[in-house]
Amino acid sequence: MSLEPVYKRVLLKASGEALMGAQGFGIDVAVADRIASDIAEARHMGVEVGVVVGGGNIFRGVAVASKGGDRVTGDHMGMLGTVINALALATSLRKLNIDTVVLSAISMPEICESFSQRATLYHLSMGRVVIFAGGTGNPFFTTDSAAALRAAEMGAQAIFKGTQVDGIYTADPKKYPDATRLDRLTHQEVLDRGLAVMDVAAVALARENSIPIIVFSIHEKGGFAQILTGGGLKTIVSDN
């Protein structure tokens, strides 16, 4: 395995649930610090990193709609949850002396900078980790879609989707012990088979922009850097 990274600029998508650790709600600082250490390791390898964090550990907009509430308001509340998570992860990265900026799709200048592609490319060129908050800034779109969109805008060579398991399986491995991990799929195969990797809009956007999706376990310490250099357990979704 080469010690040189396969990708020079990537987008890491981490779920909000990943930040909970063993808690039932909120942010486990130890988990945020561990994820930050993995990102720091990638930066020390010279990889430019953008990050999108979900908000499910704090609030899910669909939960409001499922109980008869307004979906748009619920999604706005969920976007605020992603800002909280982004600020927490940025704090963990700064503790490691990793220069980090939070760019939000929803303007809140007292807390973080506003997103633009121009600002993103500038901060990446300065060696900063860029954490994208606020989803796409629009209701009805998931943070998976935000990850694919930001990956395209920043010119990422791959989307790294950190999940609860080390790749895409033929079935849920937690429910079906005989499920097998798939090493490689095309974007279209993911869509045709209805595999719950990312939502349909995100996979389609990644396909249209020829961006591979690499699915791996967010809980494996050092796993991010290992996969960046061509090793580790993962599933690669790519048309190439």
C-alpha positions as CSV (number, residue, x, y, z in Angstrom):
1,M,0.0,0.0,0.0
2,S,1.4,3.4,-1.0
3,L,1.8,6.0,1.7
4,E,0.8,8.6,-0.9
5,P,-2.9,9.6,-0.8
6,V,-4.9,8.4,-3.8
7,Y,-7.1,11.5,-3.6
8,K,-5.8,15.1,-3.1
9,R,-9.2,16.8,-2.4
10,V,-12.1,15.0,-0.8
11,L,-15.5,15.6,0.9
12,L,-16.2,13.7,4.1
13,K,-19.8,13.1,5.0
14,A,-20.5,12.2,8.6
15,S,-23.9,11.6,10.1
16,G,-25.0,13.5,13.1
17,E,-25.6,10.2,14.8
18,A,-21.9,9.4,14.6
19,L,-21.2,12.3,17.0
20,M,-23.5,10.9,19.6
21,G,-21.3,8.0,20.5
22,A,-23.1,5.8,23.0
23,Q,-25.3,8.7,24.0
24,G,-28.9,8.8,23.0
25,F,-28.8,12.5,22.0
26,G,-26.4,15.4,21.4
27,I,-22.6,15.4,21.0
28,D,-20.0,13.1,22.7
29,V,-16.9,15.3,22.7
30,A,-14.6,12.3,22.8
31,V,-16.2,11.1,19.6
32,A,-15.9,14.5,17.9
33,D,-12.2,14.6,19.0
34,R,-11.6,11.2,17.5
35,I,-13.2,12.1,14.2
36,A,-11.2,15.3,14.2
37,S,-8.0,13.4,14.7
38,D,-8.8,11.3,11.6
39,I,-9.3,14.5,9.6
40,A,-6.1,16.0,11.0
41,E,-4.2,12.9,9.9
42,A,-5.6,13.4,6.4
43,R,-4.5,17.0,6.4
44,H,-1.0,16.0,7.6
45,M,-0.8,13.9,4.4
46,G,-1.5,17.0,2.3
47,V,-5.2,16.1,1.5
48,E,-7.6,19.0,1.2
49,V,-10.7,18.2,3.2
50,G,-14.3,19.5,3.1
51,V,-16.8,18.1,5.7
52,V,-20.6,17.9,5.8
53,V,-22.1,16.8,9.1
54,G,-25.7,15.8,9.4
55,G,-28.0,16.9,12.3
56,G,-29.9,13.8,13.2
57,N,-28.3,13.7,16.7
58,I,-30.1,17.0,17.5
59,F,-33.2,17.2,15.3
60,R,-34.7,15.7,12.2
61,G,-37.1,17.8,10.1
62,V,-39.1,14.8,8.9
63,A,-40.0,14.2,12.5
64,V,-42.1,17.4,12.5
65,A,-43.8,16.5,9.2
66,S,-44.6,12.9,10.4
67,K,-46.6,14.4,13.3
68,G,-48.6,16.8,11.1
69,G,-46.2,19.8,11.4
70,D,-44.8,22.0,8.7
71,R,-42.0,20.2,6.9
72,V,-40.3,23.5,5.8
73,T,-40.0,24.7,9.4
74,G,-38.9,21.3,10.5
75,D,-36.1,21.3,7.9
76,H,-35.0,24.7,9.0
77,M,-34.7,23.4,12.6
78,G,-32.6,20.5,11.3
79,M,-30.3,22.9,9.5
80,L,-29.6,24.7,12.7
81,G,-28.7,21.3,14.2
82,T,-26.0,20.9,11.5
83,V,-24.6,24.2,12.5
84,I,-24.2,23.1,16.1
85,N,-22.4,19.9,15.0
86,A,-20.2,21.9,12.6
87,L,-19.1,24.2,15.4
88,A,-18.4,21.3,17.7
89,L,-16.3,19.5,15.1
90,A,-14.4,22.8,14.3
91,T,-13.6,23.2,18.0
92,S,-12.2,19.6,18.1
93,L,-10.1,20.3,15.0
94,R,-8.7,23.6,16.4
95,K,-7.7,21.8,19.6
96,L,-5.4,19.8,17.3
97,N,-4.1,23.1,15.7
98,I,-5.8,22.3,12.4
99,D,-6.9,25.6,10.8
100,T,-10.6,25.2,10.2
101,V,-13.5,27.4,8.9
102,V,-17.3,26.8,9.1
103,L,-19.3,28.0,6.1
104,S,-23.0,28.0,6.5
105,A,-25.7,27.9,3.8
106,I,-27.8,30.0,6.1
107,S,-26.3,33.4,6.9
108,M,-25.4,33.9,10.6
109,P,-22.3,36.1,10.5
110,E,-22.0,36.4,14.2
111,I,-21.4,32.6,14.4
112,C,-19.7,31.5,11.2
113,E,-19.0,32.6,7.6
114,S,-21.5,32.3,4.8
115,F,-21.0,29.7,2.1
116,S,-19.9,30.6,-1.4
117,Q,-17.9,28.5,-3.8
118,R,-15.3,31.4,-4.0
119,A,-14.9,31.3,-0.2
120,T,-14.6,27.5,-0.2
121,L,-11.8,27.4,-2.8
122,Y,-10.0,30.2,-1.1
123,H,-10.0,28.5,2.3
124,L,-9.0,25.2,0.8
125,S,-6.1,26.9,-1.0
126,M,-5.0,28.3,2.4
127,G,-4.8,24.8,3.8
128,R,-7.9,25.0,6.0
129,V,-10.4,22.3,6.6
130,V,-13.8,23.6,5.4
131,I,-16.9,22.4,7.3
132,F,-20.1,23.0,5.5
133,A,-23.2,23.7,7.7
134,G,-26.8,24.4,7.0
135,G,-27.3,21.6,4.4
136,T,-28.1,23.1,1.0
137,G,-29.9,26.0,2.7
138,N,-33.2,24.6,1.2
139,P,-35.9,22.5,2.8
140,F,-36.7,19.0,1.3
141,F,-33.0,18.3,0.7
142,T,-30.9,16.0,2.9
143,T,-27.4,16.6,4.1
144,D,-26.4,13.7,1.7
145,S,-27.6,15.9,-1.1
146,A,-25.6,18.8,0.4
147,A,-22.5,16.6,0.5
148,A,-22.8,15.7,-3.2
149,L,-23.5,19.4,-4.1
150,R,-20.6,20.7,-2.0
151,A,-18.3,18.0,-3.4
152,A,-19.1,19.1,-6.9
153,E,-18.6,22.8,-6.1
154,M,-15.3,22.3,-4.4
155,G,-14.0,20.0,-7.1
156,A,-13.6,17.0,-4.8
157,Q,-12.1,13.8,-6.3
158,A,-14.2,11.6,-4.0
159,I,-17.0,11.7,-1.4
160,F,-16.1,9.7,1.7
161,K,-19.4,8.5,3.3
162,G,-18.7,7.6,6.9
163,T,-21.3,5.1,8.1
164,Q,-22.0,2.6,11.0
165,V,-20.5,-0.3,9.0
166,D,-17.4,-0.7,6.8
167,G,-19.1,-0.6,3.4
168,I,-22.2,-1.5,1.5
169,Y,-23.6,-4.9,2.2
170,T,-26.1,-7.2,0.4
171,A,-28.3,-6.7,3.5
172,D,-28.1,-5.1,6.9
173,P,-25.2,-6.9,8.5
174,K,-26.5,-6.2,12.0
175,K,-29.7,-8.1,11.2
176,Y,-28.3,-10.7,8.7
177,P,-24.9,-12.1,9.8
178,D,-24.5,-13.8,6.4
179,A,-24.7,-10.5,4.5
180,T,-21.6,-9.9,2.4
181,R,-19.7,-6.6,1.8
182,L,-19.7,-5.4,-1.8
183,D,-16.2,-4.1,-2.9
184,R,-17.3,-2.1,-5.9
185,L,-20.6,-0.9,-7.5
186,T,-21.5,1.7,-10.1
187,H,-23.7,4.7,-9.3
188,Q,-26.5,3.2,-11.4
189,E,-26.3,-0.2,-9.6
190,V,-26.8,1.7,-6.3
191,L,-29.9,3.4,-7.7
192,D,-31.3,0.3,-9.4
193,R,-30.9,-1.9,-6.4
194,G,-32.2,0.8,-4.0
195,L,-29.2,0.5,-1.7
196,A,-29.4,2.9,1.2
197,V,-26.0,4.5,0.7
198,M,-27.1,8.1,0.1
199,D,-30.4,9.4,-1.1
200,V,-31.3,9.2,-4.8
201,A,-30.6,12.8,-5.5
202,A,-27.1,12.6,-3.9
203,V,-26.1,9.5,-5.9
204,A,-27.5,11.0,-9.1
205,L,-25.6,14.2,-8.6
206,A,-22.4,12.4,-7.8
207,R,-22.8,10.3,-10.9
208,E,-23.5,13.3,-13.1
209,N,-20.2,14.9,-11.9
210,S,-18.2,11.6,-12.1
211,I,-17.5,11.7,-8.3
212,P,-16.8,8.3,-6.7
213,I,-18.5,7.6,-3.4
214,I,-16.4,5.6,-0.9
215,V,-18.4,4.1,2.0
216,F,-16.4,3.2,5.1
217,S,-16.8,2.9,8.9
218,I,-16.6,6.3,10.6
219,H,-16.0,4.5,13.9
220,E,-12.7,2.9,12.8
221,K,-9.9,5.1,14.2
222,G,-7.4,5.8,11.5
223,G,-9.7,4.3,8.8
224,F,-10.1,7.6,6.9
225,A,-6.3,8.0,6.3
226,Q,-5.9,4.3,5.6
227,I,-8.5,4.4,2.8
228,L,-7.0,7.6,1.4
229,T,-3.8,5.6,0.7
230,G,-5.6,2.8,-0.9
231,G,-6.1,0.3,2.0
232,G,-8.8,-0.4,4.5
233,L,-12.2,-1.9,4.2
234,K,-14.7,0.0,2.1
235,T,-17.0,-0.1,-0.9
236,I,-16.3,2.1,-3.9
237,V,-19.1,3.4,-5.9
238,S,-17.7,4.5,-9.3
239,D,-18.4,4.3,-13.0
240,N,-14.7,4.2,-13.9
